[in-house]
Amino acid sequence: MTKNTRARFGLKKAWDFVIRALGSYWRHGLWNKIVILSLITLTLLFCSMYGIARWYAWTQKDVPQTIGTSFIPAYAESLGLDPEATMDALINDLGIRHFRLVSYWNQIESQPGVYDFSILDWQFEKAEQAGAQVSLSIGLRQPRWPECHEPDWIDTSQPEDSWTPQLYDFMTATIMRYKDSPALKSYQLENEYFLAAFGECKNFNRERLVEEYNLVRRLDPATTIIISRSNNALGTPIREPIADKIAVSVYKRTWSPYIERNLEYPFPPWFYGYLGGIGKLTTGKDMVIHELQAEAWPPYSIPMQKATLDQQNQTFSADIFRKRIQYGKDSGIKEIYLWSGEYWYYRKEKLNDPSLWEVARQQLAKSND
Protein backbone atom coordinates (compact mmCIF):
# COMPACT_ATOMS: atom_id res chain seq x y z
CA MET A 1 0.00 0.00 0.00
CA THR A 2 1.51 3.31 -1.05
CA LYS A 3 1.77 6.34 1.25
CA ASN A 4 -0.97 8.20 -0.66
CA THR A 5 -3.27 5.18 -0.52
CA ARG A 6 -2.74 4.88 3.23
CA ALA A 7 -3.51 8.57 3.64
CA ARG A 8 -6.76 8.26 1.65
CA PHE A 9 -7.72 5.17 3.63
CA GLY A 10 -7.06 7.03 6.90
CA LEU A 11 -9.15 10.01 5.81
CA LYS A 12 -12.02 7.72 4.81
CA LYS A 13 -11.97 6.02 8.21
CA ALA A 14 -11.95 9.40 9.97
CA TRP A 15 -14.83 10.65 7.81
CA ASP A 16 -16.86 7.48 8.48
CA PHE A 17 -16.30 7.92 12.20
CA VAL A 18 -17.49 11.56 12.09
CA ILE A 19 -20.63 10.61 10.14
CA ARG A 20 -21.49 7.81 12.58
CA ALA A 21 -20.91 10.09 15.58
CA LEU A 22 -23.10 12.85 14.10
CA GLY A 23 -25.80 10.32 13.23
CA SER A 24 -25.83 9.00 16.77
CA TYR A 25 -25.91 12.55 18.22
CA TRP A 26 -28.73 13.55 15.82
CA ARG A 27 -31.04 10.81 17.14
CA HIS A 28 -30.90 12.04 20.76
CA GLY A 29 -33.34 14.98 20.67
CA LEU A 30 -34.27 18.35 19.21
CA TRP A 31 -31.43 20.35 20.77
CA ASN A 32 -28.88 17.95 19.36
CA LYS A 33 -30.35 18.54 15.89
CA ILE A 34 -30.17 22.31 16.43
CA VAL A 35 -26.51 22.06 17.43
CA ILE A 36 -25.62 19.97 14.36
CA LEU A 37 -27.50 22.26 11.97
CA SER A 38 -25.82 25.30 13.54
CA LEU A 39 -22.39 23.72 13.11
CA ILE A 40 -23.14 22.87 9.48
CA THR A 41 -24.37 26.42 8.83
CA LEU A 42 -21.28 27.96 10.44
CA THR A 43 -19.00 25.64 8.47
CA LEU A 44 -20.69 26.56 5.19
CA LEU A 45 -20.50 30.27 6.07
CA PHE A 46 -16.81 29.98 6.98
CA CYS A 47 -16.00 28.11 3.77
CA SER A 48 -17.97 30.58 1.66
CA MET A 49 -16.18 33.55 3.23
CA TYR A 50 -12.79 31.93 2.70
CA GLY A 51 -13.68 31.08 -0.90
CA ILE A 52 -14.72 34.67 -1.61
CA ALA A 53 -11.47 35.91 -0.05
CA ARG A 54 -9.39 33.63 -2.26
CA TRP A 55 -11.42 34.66 -5.32
CA TYR A 56 -10.82 38.34 -4.54
CA ALA A 57 -7.08 37.74 -4.13
CA TRP A 58 -7.09 36.02 -7.53
CA THR A 59 -8.80 39.03 -9.17
CA GLN A 60 -6.04 41.25 -7.75
CA LYS A 61 -3.07 39.07 -8.64
CA ASP A 62 -1.89 41.31 -11.50
CA VAL A 63 -2.42 44.57 -9.61
CA PRO A 64 0.87 45.98 -8.27
CA GLN A 65 1.18 46.19 -4.49
CA THR A 66 1.50 49.75 -3.19
CA ILE A 67 2.07 50.68 0.44
CA GLY A 68 2.02 54.24 1.71
CA THR A 69 1.43 56.06 4.96
CA SER A 70 -0.80 58.63 6.53
CA PHE A 71 0.86 61.93 7.39
CA ILE A 72 -0.61 64.58 9.70
CA PRO A 73 1.56 67.63 10.47
CA ALA A 74 -0.39 68.52 13.62
CA TYR A 75 0.37 65.09 15.08
CA ALA A 76 4.05 65.39 14.17
CA GLU A 77 4.12 68.70 16.05
CA SER A 78 2.44 67.12 19.08
CA LEU A 79 5.29 64.60 19.17
CA GLY A 80 7.85 67.40 19.18
CA LEU A 81 8.83 66.94 15.53
CA ASP A 82 9.34 69.39 12.70
CA PRO A 83 6.51 68.41 10.30
CA GLU A 84 8.37 69.43 7.14
CA ALA A 85 11.51 67.56 8.16
CA THR A 86 9.35 64.54 8.98
CA MET A 87 7.73 64.45 5.54
CA ASP A 88 11.13 65.02 3.89
CA ALA A 89 12.50 62.00 5.74
CA LEU A 90 9.54 59.83 4.72
CA ILE A 91 10.08 60.80 1.07
CA ASN A 92 13.85 60.95 0.82
CA ASP A 93 14.99 58.36 3.35
CA LEU A 94 12.21 55.77 3.13
CA GLY A 95 11.27 56.40 -0.49
CA ILE A 96 7.54 56.61 0.25
CA ARG A 97 5.49 57.72 -2.75
CA HIS A 98 1.93 57.24 -1.50
CA PHE A 99 0.52 59.58 1.15
CA ARG A 100 -2.83 59.91 2.87
CA LEU A 101 -3.14 63.58 3.83
CA VAL A 102 -5.80 65.50 5.75
CA SER A 103 -7.57 68.84 5.26
CA TYR A 104 -8.80 69.77 8.73
CA TRP A 105 -11.62 72.31 8.58
CA ASN A 106 -10.66 73.96 11.89
CA GLN A 107 -7.08 74.37 10.70
CA ILE A 108 -7.84 75.80 7.27
CA GLU A 109 -10.86 77.99 8.09
CA SER A 110 -10.38 79.10 11.70
CA GLN A 111 -12.33 82.27 10.88
CA PRO A 112 -15.50 82.29 8.76
CA GLY A 113 -14.70 82.66 5.08
CA VAL A 114 -10.95 83.09 5.62
CA TYR A 115 -8.99 80.15 4.21
CA ASP A 116 -5.37 79.35 5.00
CA PHE A 117 -4.09 76.44 2.92
CA SER A 118 -0.42 77.09 3.64
CA ILE A 119 0.18 73.85 5.59
CA LEU A 120 -1.51 71.65 2.99
CA ASP A 121 0.19 73.59 0.18
CA TRP A 122 3.69 72.63 1.27
CA GLN A 123 2.65 68.99 1.60
CA PHE A 124 1.36 68.94 -1.96
CA GLU A 125 4.48 70.73 -3.16
CA LYS A 126 6.71 68.09 -1.60
CA ALA A 127 4.56 65.31 -3.03
CA GLU A 128 4.64 66.86 -6.52
CA GLN A 129 8.41 67.37 -6.42
CA ALA A 130 8.91 63.73 -5.39
CA GLY A 131 6.46 62.35 -7.96
CA ALA A 132 4.37 61.01 -5.08
CA GLN A 133 0.61 60.40 -5.06
CA VAL A 134 -1.87 61.77 -2.54
CA SER A 135 -5.14 60.42 -1.18
CA LEU A 136 -6.70 63.55 0.33
CA SER A 137 -9.14 63.26 3.22
CA ILE A 138 -11.96 65.80 2.90
CA GLY A 139 -15.13 66.66 4.82
CA LEU A 140 -15.97 67.09 8.49
CA ARG A 141 -14.79 63.75 9.87
CA GLN A 142 -11.12 63.06 9.17
CA PRO A 143 -8.40 60.86 10.70
CA ARG A 144 -7.25 61.30 14.32
CA TRP A 145 -9.02 62.32 17.46
CA PRO A 146 -11.47 63.96 17.89
CA GLU A 147 -12.32 62.67 14.38
CA CYS A 148 -14.64 65.61 13.60
CA HIS A 149 -12.56 68.75 13.13
CA GLU A 150 -15.05 71.59 12.86
CA PRO A 151 -13.87 75.12 13.73
CA ASP A 152 -14.92 76.78 16.99
CA TRP A 153 -17.50 78.95 15.25
CA ILE A 154 -19.47 75.88 14.05
CA ASP A 155 -21.84 73.83 16.22
CA THR A 156 -22.68 70.54 14.50
CA SER A 157 -25.24 69.68 17.18
CA GLN A 158 -27.46 72.35 15.68
CA PRO A 159 -29.80 71.72 12.70
CA GLU A 160 -27.85 70.86 9.57
CA ASP A 161 -29.02 73.83 7.54
CA SER A 162 -27.28 76.15 10.03
CA TRP A 163 -23.79 74.80 9.25
CA THR A 164 -23.69 72.49 6.21
CA PRO A 165 -23.58 75.42 3.73
CA GLN A 166 -20.32 76.54 5.37
CA LEU A 167 -19.01 72.96 5.29
CA TYR A 168 -19.80 72.64 1.59
CA ASP A 169 -18.14 75.99 0.88
CA PHE A 170 -15.01 74.77 2.68
CA MET A 171 -15.01 71.48 0.79
CA THR A 172 -15.50 73.33 -2.49
CA ALA A 173 -12.54 75.62 -1.77
CA THR A 174 -10.35 72.62 -0.91
CA ILE A 175 -11.28 70.63 -4.00
CA MET A 176 -10.87 73.56 -6.37
CA ARG A 177 -7.42 74.30 -4.94
CA TYR A 178 -5.99 70.80 -5.40
CA LYS A 179 -8.00 69.03 -8.07
CA ASP A 180 -5.49 69.89 -10.80
CA SER A 181 -2.44 68.86 -8.78
CA PRO A 182 -0.53 66.07 -10.55
CA ALA A 183 -0.06 64.46 -7.12
CA LEU A 184 -3.77 64.06 -6.38
CA LYS A 185 -4.83 60.44 -6.80
CA SER A 186 -8.06 60.21 -4.80
CA TYR A 187 -10.32 61.80 -2.21
CA GLN A 188 -11.24 60.01 0.97
CA LEU A 189 -14.70 61.40 1.71
CA GLU A 190 -15.21 61.56 5.48
CA ASN A 191 -13.58 58.95 7.72
CA GLU A 192 -15.58 55.98 9.04
CA TYR A 193 -18.62 58.24 8.79
CA PHE A 194 -21.11 56.05 10.67
CA LEU A 195 -18.78 54.99 13.52
CA ALA A 196 -20.70 56.70 16.32
CA ALA A 197 -18.86 54.78 19.06
CA PHE A 198 -15.53 56.54 18.43
CA GLY A 199 -14.78 60.23 18.28
CA GLU A 200 -16.56 63.45 19.23
CA CYS A 201 -18.96 63.65 16.30
CA LYS A 202 -22.60 64.65 16.52
CA ASN A 203 -24.07 64.16 13.06
CA PHE A 204 -24.30 60.87 11.14
CA ASN A 205 -27.05 61.70 8.64
CA ARG A 206 -26.72 59.56 5.51
CA GLU A 207 -28.33 62.26 3.38
CA ARG A 208 -25.47 64.61 4.22
CA LEU A 209 -22.94 62.02 3.08
CA VAL A 210 -24.86 61.60 -0.19
CA GLU A 211 -24.89 65.38 -0.71
CA GLU A 212 -21.15 65.57 -0.03
CA TYR A 213 -20.50 62.75 -2.49
CA ASN A 214 -22.54 64.48 -5.20
CA LEU A 215 -20.70 67.75 -4.52
CA VAL A 216 -17.28 66.13 -4.92
CA ARG A 217 -18.35 64.25 -8.04
CA ARG A 218 -19.72 67.43 -9.60
CA LEU A 219 -16.63 69.52 -8.81
CA ASP A 220 -14.07 66.90 -9.85
CA PRO A 221 -15.58 64.06 -11.88
CA ALA A 222 -12.17 62.69 -12.88
CA THR A 223 -10.71 61.87 -9.44
CA THR A 224 -11.39 58.65 -7.53
CA ILE A 225 -13.63 58.94 -4.46
CA ILE A 226 -13.09 56.56 -1.53
CA ILE A 227 -15.62 56.04 1.28
CA SER A 228 -14.74 53.90 4.29
CA ARG A 229 -16.74 51.27 6.11
CA SER A 230 -17.56 52.13 9.70
CA ASN A 231 -16.24 48.91 11.25
CA ASN A 232 -15.17 45.29 10.65
CA ALA A 233 -18.65 43.78 10.88
CA LEU A 234 -19.97 41.43 8.23
CA GLY A 235 -21.93 43.08 5.47
CA THR A 236 -21.33 45.16 2.38
CA PRO A 237 -22.04 48.81 1.48
CA ILE A 238 -25.04 48.56 -0.83
CA ARG A 239 -26.75 51.84 0.08
CA GLU A 240 -25.94 55.25 -1.36
CA PRO A 241 -23.47 56.70 -1.84
CA ILE A 242 -21.51 54.01 -3.69
CA ALA A 243 -18.02 55.42 -4.17
CA ASP A 244 -15.31 54.36 -6.62
CA LYS A 245 -13.52 52.37 -3.92
CA ILE A 246 -14.40 51.03 -0.47
CA ALA A 247 -11.96 51.56 2.41
CA VAL A 248 -11.47 49.67 5.65
CA SER A 249 -9.39 50.28 8.78
CA VAL A 250 -7.42 47.34 10.17
CA TYR A 251 -6.40 47.36 13.84
CA LYS A 252 -4.88 44.24 15.35
CA ARG A 253 -3.65 45.06 18.87
CA THR A 254 -5.17 47.84 20.98
CA TRP A 255 -5.70 48.79 24.61
CA SER A 256 -9.11 47.87 25.97
CA PRO A 257 -10.40 50.10 28.80
CA TYR A 258 -13.01 47.44 29.62
CA ILE A 259 -10.57 44.70 30.54
CA GLU A 260 -7.62 47.08 31.19
CA ARG A 261 -5.19 45.12 29.08
CA ASN A 262 -4.03 44.75 25.48
CA LEU A 263 -6.55 43.17 23.17
CA GLU A 264 -5.58 41.21 20.06
CA TYR A 265 -8.30 40.96 17.44
CA PRO A 266 -8.56 37.38 16.09
CA PHE A 267 -9.37 38.14 12.44
CA PRO A 268 -7.12 36.29 9.96
CA PRO A 269 -5.87 38.41 7.02
CA TRP A 270 -8.21 36.66 4.60
CA PHE A 271 -11.17 38.12 6.55
CA TYR A 272 -10.37 41.49 4.99
CA GLY A 273 -9.99 39.77 1.64
CA TYR A 274 -13.52 38.50 2.18
CA LEU A 275 -14.74 42.05 2.92
CA GLY A 276 -13.06 43.17 -0.30
CA GLY A 277 -14.54 40.26 -2.22
CA ILE A 278 -18.11 40.66 -1.02
CA GLY A 279 -17.86 44.37 -1.78
CA LYS A 280 -16.60 43.58 -5.27
CA LEU A 281 -19.43 41.11 -5.87
CA THR A 282 -22.19 43.46 -4.68
CA THR A 283 -20.92 46.83 -5.92
CA GLY A 284 -18.21 46.08 -8.47
CA LYS A 285 -15.78 48.22 -6.44
CA ASP A 286 -12.36 47.34 -5.04
CA MET A 287 -11.21 47.80 -1.45
CA VAL A 288 -8.40 49.89 0.03
CA ILE A 289 -6.88 49.49 3.48
CA HIS A 290 -6.72 53.19 4.27
CA GLU A 291 -5.55 52.66 7.85
CA LEU A 292 -3.43 49.63 8.76
CA GLN A 293 -2.28 49.94 12.36
CA ALA A 294 1.43 50.74 12.44
CA GLU A 295 1.56 52.71 15.69
CA ALA A 296 1.49 51.78 19.37
CA TRP A 297 -1.72 52.01 21.36
CA PRO A 298 -0.80 52.65 25.01
CA PRO A 299 -3.42 52.81 27.78
CA TYR A 300 -5.83 55.72 27.39
CA SER A 301 -4.49 57.29 30.58
CA ILE A 302 -0.98 57.58 29.10
CA PRO A 303 -0.39 60.01 26.20
CA MET A 304 1.98 58.70 23.55
CA GLN A 305 4.55 61.34 24.49
CA LYS A 306 4.67 59.94 28.04
CA ALA A 307 4.49 56.23 27.26
CA THR A 308 7.75 54.39 27.84
CA LEU A 309 9.35 52.46 25.01
CA ASP A 310 8.45 49.23 26.78
CA GLN A 311 4.80 50.29 27.04
CA GLN A 312 4.77 51.16 23.34
CA ASN A 313 6.41 47.90 22.33
CA GLN A 314 3.64 45.93 24.01
CA THR A 315 1.31 46.89 21.19
CA PHE A 316 3.80 47.79 18.47
CA SER A 317 7.42 46.72 18.10
CA ALA A 318 9.69 46.21 15.12
CA ASP A 319 8.79 42.53 14.98
CA ILE A 320 5.08 43.36 15.09
CA PHE A 321 5.66 45.94 12.33
CA ARG A 322 7.13 43.31 10.00
CA LYS A 323 4.26 40.96 10.69
CA ARG A 324 1.70 43.73 10.27
CA ILE A 325 2.95 44.63 6.80
CA GLN A 326 2.83 40.97 5.80
CA TYR A 327 -0.64 40.70 7.31
CA GLY A 328 -1.82 43.53 5.07
CA LYS A 329 -0.29 41.92 1.99
CA ASP A 330 -1.81 38.54 2.87
CA SER A 331 -5.28 40.09 2.79
CA GLY A 332 -4.97 40.29 -0.99
CA ILE A 333 -5.77 44.02 -0.94
CA LYS A 334 -3.28 45.88 -3.09
CA GLU A 335 -3.51 49.50 -1.89
CA ILE A 336 -2.51 49.96 1.75
CA TYR A 337 -1.85 53.06 3.87
CA LEU A 338 0.00 52.48 7.14
CA TRP A 339 -0.84 54.42 10.29
CA SER A 340 1.34 56.46 10.90
CA GLY A 341 4.67 57.60 9.46
CA GLU A 342 5.13 60.42 11.98
CA TYR A 343 5.24 57.88 14.78
CA TRP A 344 8.14 55.88 13.29
CA TYR A 345 10.13 59.12 12.94
CA TYR A 346 9.27 60.05 16.54
CA ARG A 347 10.66 56.74 17.78
CA LYS A 348 13.83 57.35 15.80
CA GLU A 349 14.41 61.02 16.57
CA LYS A 350 12.99 61.43 20.08
CA LEU A 351 13.36 57.99 21.66
CA ASN A 352 16.61 57.03 19.91
CA ASP A 353 14.96 53.85 18.65
CA PRO A 354 15.37 53.50 14.88
CA SER A 355 13.97 49.95 14.80
CA LEU A 356 10.61 50.88 13.24
CA TRP A 357 12.28 53.22 10.79
CA GLU A 358 14.59 50.44 9.62
CA VAL A 359 11.67 48.05 9.14
CA ALA A 360 9.97 50.70 7.03
CA ARG A 361 13.17 51.23 5.03
CA GLN A 362 13.47 47.51 4.32
CA GLN A 363 9.83 46.75 3.61
CA LEU A 364 8.05 49.77 2.17
CA ALA A 365 10.37 51.01 -0.55
CA LYS A 366 10.55 47.59 -2.21
CA SER A 367 6.75 47.38 -2.21
CA ASN A 368 6.57 50.56 -4.27
CA ASP A 369 9.26 49.80 -6.86
C-alpha positions as CSV (number, residue, x, y, z in Angstrom):
1,M,0.0,0.0,0.0
2,T,1.5,3.3,-1.1
3,K,1.8,6.3,1.2
4,N,-1.0,8.2,-0.7
5,T,-3.3,5.2,-0.5
6,R,-2.7,4.9,3.2
7,A,-3.5,8.6,3.6
8,R,-6.8,8.3,1.6
9,F,-7.7,5.2,3.6
10,G,-7.1,7.0,6.9
11,L,-9.1,10.0,5.8
12,K,-12.0,7.7,4.8
13,K,-12.0,6.0,8.2
14,A,-12.0,9.4,10.0
15,W,-14.8,10.6,7.8
16,D,-16.9,7.5,8.5
17,F,-16.3,7.9,12.2
18,V,-17.5,11.6,12.1
19,I,-20.6,10.6,10.1
20,R,-21.5,7.8,12.6
21,A,-20.9,10.1,15.6
22,L,-23.1,12.8,14.1
23,G,-25.8,10.3,13.2
24,S,-25.8,9.0,16.8
25,Y,-25.9,12.5,18.2
26,W,-28.7,13.6,15.8
27,R,-31.0,10.8,17.1
28,H,-30.9,12.0,20.8
29,G,-33.3,15.0,20.7
30,L,-34.3,18.4,19.2
31,W,-31.4,20.4,20.8
32,N,-28.9,17.9,19.4
33,K,-30.3,18.5,15.9
34,I,-30.2,22.3,16.4
35,V,-26.5,22.1,17.4
36,I,-25.6,20.0,14.4
37,L,-27.5,22.3,12.0
38,S,-25.8,25.3,13.5
39,L,-22.4,23.7,13.1
40,I,-23.1,22.9,9.5
41,T,-24.4,26.4,8.8
42,L,-21.3,28.0,10.4
43,T,-19.0,25.6,8.5
44,L,-20.7,26.6,5.2
45,L,-20.5,30.3,6.1
46,F,-16.8,30.0,7.0
47,C,-16.0,28.1,3.8
48,S,-18.0,30.6,1.7
49,M,-16.2,33.5,3.2
50,Y,-12.8,31.9,2.7
51,G,-13.7,31.1,-0.9
52,I,-14.7,34.7,-1.6
53,A,-11.5,35.9,-0.1
54,R,-9.4,33.6,-2.3
55,W,-11.4,34.7,-5.3
56,Y,-10.8,38.3,-4.5
57,A,-7.1,37.7,-4.1
58,W,-7.1,36.0,-7.5
59,T,-8.8,39.0,-9.2
60,Q,-6.0,41.3,-7.8
61,K,-3.1,39.1,-8.6
62,D,-1.9,41.3,-11.5
63,V,-2.4,44.6,-9.6
64,P,0.9,46.0,-8.3
65,Q,1.2,46.2,-4.5
66,T,1.5,49.8,-3.2
67,I,2.1,50.7,0.4
68,G,2.0,54.2,1.7
69,T,1.4,56.1,5.0
70,S,-0.8,58.6,6.5
71,F,0.9,61.9,7.4
72,I,-0.6,64.6,9.7
73,P,1.6,67.6,10.5
74,A,-0.4,68.5,13.6
75,Y,0.4,65.1,15.1
76,A,4.0,65.4,14.2
77,E,4.1,68.7,16.1
78,S,2.4,67.1,19.1
79,L,5.3,64.6,19.2
80,G,7.8,67.4,19.2
81,L,8.8,66.9,15.5
82,D,9.3,69.4,12.7
83,P,6.5,68.4,10.3
84,E,8.4,69.4,7.1
85,A,11.5,67.6,8.2
86,T,9.4,64.5,9.0
87,M,7.7,64.5,5.5
88,D,11.1,65.0,3.9
89,A,12.5,62.0,5.7
90,L,9.5,59.8,4.7
91,I,10.1,60.8,1.1
92,N,13.8,60.9,0.8
93,D,15.0,58.4,3.3
94,L,12.2,55.8,3.1
95,G,11.3,56.4,-0.5
96,I,7.5,56.6,0.3
97,R,5.5,57.7,-2.8
98,H,1.9,57.2,-1.5
99,F,0.5,59.6,1.2
100,R,-2.8,59.9,2.9
101,L,-3.1,63.6,3.8
102,V,-5.8,65.5,5.8
103,S,-7.6,68.8,5.3
104,Y,-8.8,69.8,8.7
105,W,-11.6,72.3,8.6
106,N,-10.7,74.0,11.9
107,Q,-7.1,74.4,10.7
108,I,-7.8,75.8,7.3
109,E,-10.9,78.0,8.1
110,S,-10.4,79.1,11.7
111,Q,-12.3,82.3,10.9
112,P,-15.5,82.3,8.8
113,G,-14.7,82.7,5.1
114,V,-10.9,83.1,5.6
115,Y,-9.0,80.1,4.2
116,D,-5.4,79.4,5.0
117,F,-4.1,76.4,2.9
118,S,-0.4,77.1,3.6
119,I,0.2,73.9,5.6
120,L,-1.5,71.6,3.0
121,D,0.2,73.6,0.2
122,W,3.7,72.6,1.3
123,Q,2.6,69.0,1.6
124,F,1.4,68.9,-2.0
125,E,4.5,70.7,-3.2
126,K,6.7,68.1,-1.6
127,A,4.6,65.3,-3.0
128,E,4.6,66.9,-6.5
129,Q,8.4,67.4,-6.4
130,A,8.9,63.7,-5.4
131,G,6.5,62.4,-8.0
132,A,4.4,61.0,-5.1
133,Q,0.6,60.4,-5.1
134,V,-1.9,61.8,-2.5
135,S,-5.1,60.4,-1.2
136,L,-6.7,63.5,0.3
137,S,-9.1,63.3,3.2
138,I,-12.0,65.8,2.9
139,G,-15.1,66.7,4.8
140,L,-16.0,67.1,8.5
141,R,-14.8,63.7,9.9
142,Q,-11.1,63.1,9.2
143,P,-8.4,60.9,10.7
144,R,-7.2,61.3,14.3
145,W,-9.0,62.3,17.5
146,P,-11.5,64.0,17.9
147,E,-12.3,62.7,14.4
148,C,-14.6,65.6,13.6
149,H,-12.6,68.7,13.1
150,E,-15.0,71.6,12.9
151,P,-13.9,75.1,13.7
152,D,-14.9,76.8,17.0
153,W,-17.5,78.9,15.2
154,I,-19.5,75.9,14.0
155,D,-21.8,73.8,16.2
156,T,-22.7,70.5,14.5
157,S,-25.2,69.7,17.2
158,Q,-27.5,72.4,15.7
159,P,-29.8,71.7,12.7
160,E,-27.8,70.9,9.6
161,D,-29.0,73.8,7.5
162,S,-27.3,76.1,10.0
163,W,-23.8,74.8,9.3
164,T,-23.7,72.5,6.2
165,P,-23.6,75.4,3.7
166,Q,-20.3,76.5,5.4
167,L,-19.0,73.0,5.3
168,Y,-19.8,72.6,1.6
169,D,-18.1,76.0,0.9
170,F,-15.0,74.8,2.7
171,M,-15.0,71.5,0.8
172,T,-15.5,73.3,-2.5
173,A,-12.5,75.6,-1.8
174,T,-10.4,72.6,-0.9
175,I,-11.3,70.6,-4.0
176,M,-10.9,73.6,-6.4
177,R,-7.4,74.3,-4.9
178,Y,-6.0,70.8,-5.4
179,K,-8.0,69.0,-8.1
180,D,-5.5,69.9,-10.8
181,S,-2.4,68.9,-8.8
182,P,-0.5,66.1,-10.6
183,A,-0.1,64.5,-7.1
184,L,-3.8,64.1,-6.4
185,K,-4.8,60.4,-6.8
186,S,-8.1,60.2,-4.8
187,Y,-10.3,61.8,-2.2
188,Q,-11.2,60.0,1.0
189,L,-14.7,61.4,1.7
190,E,-15.2,61.6,5.5
191,N,-13.6,58.9,7.7
192,E,-15.6,56.0,9.0
193,Y,-18.6,58.2,8.8
194,F,-21.1,56.0,10.7
195,L,-18.8,55.0,13.5
196,A,-20.7,56.7,16.3
197,A,-18.9,54.8,19.1
198,F,-15.5,56.5,18.4
199,G,-14.8,60.2,18.3
200,E,-16.6,63.4,19.2
201,C,-19.0,63.7,16.3
202,K,-22.6,64.7,16.5
203,N,-24.1,64.2,13.1
204,F,-24.3,60.9,11.1
205,N,-27.0,61.7,8.6
206,R,-26.7,59.6,5.5
207,E,-28.3,62.3,3.4
208,R,-25.5,64.6,4.2
209,L,-22.9,62.0,3.1
210,V,-24.9,61.6,-0.2
211,E,-24.9,65.4,-0.7
212,E,-21.1,65.6,0.0
213,Y,-20.5,62.7,-2.5
214,N,-22.5,64.5,-5.2
215,L,-20.7,67.8,-4.5
216,V,-17.3,66.1,-4.9
217,R,-18.3,64.2,-8.0
218,R,-19.7,67.4,-9.6
219,L,-16.6,69.5,-8.8
220,D,-14.1,66.9,-9.9
221,P,-15.6,64.1,-11.9
222,A,-12.2,62.7,-12.9
223,T,-10.7,61.9,-9.4
224,T,-11.4,58.6,-7.5
225,I,-13.6,58.9,-4.5
226,I,-13.1,56.6,-1.5
227,I,-15.6,56.0,1.3
228,S,-14.7,53.9,4.3
229,R,-16.7,51.3,6.1
230,S,-17.6,52.1,9.7
231,N,-16.2,48.9,11.2
232,N,-15.2,45.3,10.7
233,A,-18.6,43.8,10.9
234,L,-20.0,41.4,8.2
235,G,-21.9,43.1,5.5
236,T,-21.3,45.2,2.4
237,P,-22.0,48.8,1.5
238,I,-25.0,48.6,-0.8
239,R,-26.8,51.8,0.1
240,E,-25.9,55.3,-1.4
241,P,-23.5,56.7,-1.8
242,I,-21.5,54.0,-3.7
243,A,-18.0,55.4,-4.2
244,D,-15.3,54.4,-6.6
245,K,-13.5,52.4,-3.9
246,I,-14.4,51.0,-0.5
247,A,-12.0,51.6,2.4
248,V,-11.5,49.7,5.7
249,S,-9.4,50.3,8.8
250,V,-7.4,47.3,10.2
251,Y,-6.4,47.4,13.8
252,K,-4.9,44.2,15.4
253,R,-3.7,45.1,18.9
254,T,-5.2,47.8,21.0
255,W,-5.7,48.8,24.6
256,S,-9.1,47.9,26.0
257,P,-10.4,50.1,28.8
258,Y,-13.0,47.4,29.6
259,I,-10.6,44.7,30.5
260,E,-7.6,47.1,31.2
261,R,-5.2,45.1,29.1
262,N,-4.0,44.7,25.5
263,L,-6.6,43.2,23.2
264,E,-5.6,41.2,20.1
265,Y,-8.3,41.0,17.4
266,P,-8.6,37.4,16.1
267,F,-9.4,38.1,12.4
268,P,-7.1,36.3,10.0
269,P,-5.9,38.4,7.0
270,W,-8.2,36.7,4.6
271,F,-11.2,38.1,6.6
272,Y,-10.4,41.5,5.0
273,G,-10.0,39.8,1.6
274,Y,-13.5,38.5,2.2
275,L,-14.7,42.0,2.9
276,G,-13.1,43.2,-0.3
277,G,-14.5,40.3,-2.2
278,I,-18.1,40.7,-1.0
279,G,-17.9,44.4,-1.8
280,K,-16.6,43.6,-5.3
281,L,-19.4,41.1,-5.9
282,T,-22.2,43.5,-4.7
283,T,-20.9,46.8,-5.9
284,G,-18.2,46.1,-8.5
285,K,-15.8,48.2,-6.4
286,D,-12.4,47.3,-5.0
287,M,-11.2,47.8,-1.4
288,V,-8.4,49.9,0.0
289,I,-6.9,49.5,3.5
290,H,-6.7,53.2,4.3
291,E,-5.5,52.7,7.9
292,L,-3.4,49.6,8.8
293,Q,-2.3,49.9,12.4
294,A,1.4,50.7,12.4
295,E,1.6,52.7,15.7
296,A,1.5,51.8,19.4
297,W,-1.7,52.0,21.4
298,P,-0.8,52.7,25.0
299,P,-3.4,52.8,27.8
300,Y,-5.8,55.7,27.4
301,S,-4.5,57.3,30.6
302,I,-1.0,57.6,29.1
303,P,-0.4,60.0,26.2
304,M,2.0,58.7,23.5
305,Q,4.6,61.3,24.5
306,K,4.7,59.9,28.0
307,A,4.5,56.2,27.3
308,T,7.7,54.4,27.8
309,L,9.4,52.5,25.0
310,D,8.4,49.2,26.8
311,Q,4.8,50.3,27.0
312,Q,4.8,51.2,23.3
313,N,6.4,47.9,22.3
314,Q,3.6,45.9,24.0
315,T,1.3,46.9,21.2
316,F,3.8,47.8,18.5
317,S,7.4,46.7,18.1
318,A,9.7,46.2,15.1
319,D,8.8,42.5,15.0
320,I,5.1,43.4,15.1
321,F,5.7,45.9,12.3
322,R,7.1,43.3,10.0
323,K,4.3,41.0,10.7
324,R,1.7,43.7,10.3
325,I,2.9,44.6,6.8
326,Q,2.8,41.0,5.8
327,Y,-0.6,40.7,7.3
328,G,-1.8,43.5,5.1
329,K,-0.3,41.9,2.0
330,D,-1.8,38.5,2.9
331,S,-5.3,40.1,2.8
332,G,-5.0,40.3,-1.0
333,I,-5.8,44.0,-0.9
334,K,-3.3,45.9,-3.1
335,E,-3.5,49.5,-1.9
336,I,-2.5,50.0,1.8
337,Y,-1.9,53.1,3.9
338,L,0.0,52.5,7.1
339,W,-0.8,54.4,10.3
340,S,1.3,56.5,10.9
341,G,4.7,57.6,9.5
342,E,5.1,60.4,12.0
343,Y,5.2,57.9,14.8
344,W,8.1,55.9,13.3
345,Y,10.1,59.1,12.9
346,Y,9.3,60.1,16.5
347,R,10.7,56.7,17.8
348,K,13.8,57.3,15.8
349,E,14.4,61.0,16.6
350,K,13.0,61.4,20.1
351,L,13.4,58.0,21.7
352,N,16.6,57.0,19.9
353,D,15.0,53.9,18.7
354,P,15.4,53.5,14.9
355,S,14.0,49.9,14.8
356,L,10.6,50.9,13.2
357,W,12.3,53.2,10.8
358,E,14.6,50.4,9.6
359,V,11.7,48.0,9.1
360,A,10.0,50.7,7.0
361,R,13.2,51.2,5.0
362,Q,13.5,47.5,4.3
363,Q,9.8,46.8,3.6
364,L,8.1,49.8,2.2
365,A,10.4,51.0,-0.5
366,K,10.5,47.6,-2.2
367,S,6.7,47.4,-2.2
368,N,6.6,50.6,-4.3
369,D,9.3,49.8,-6.9
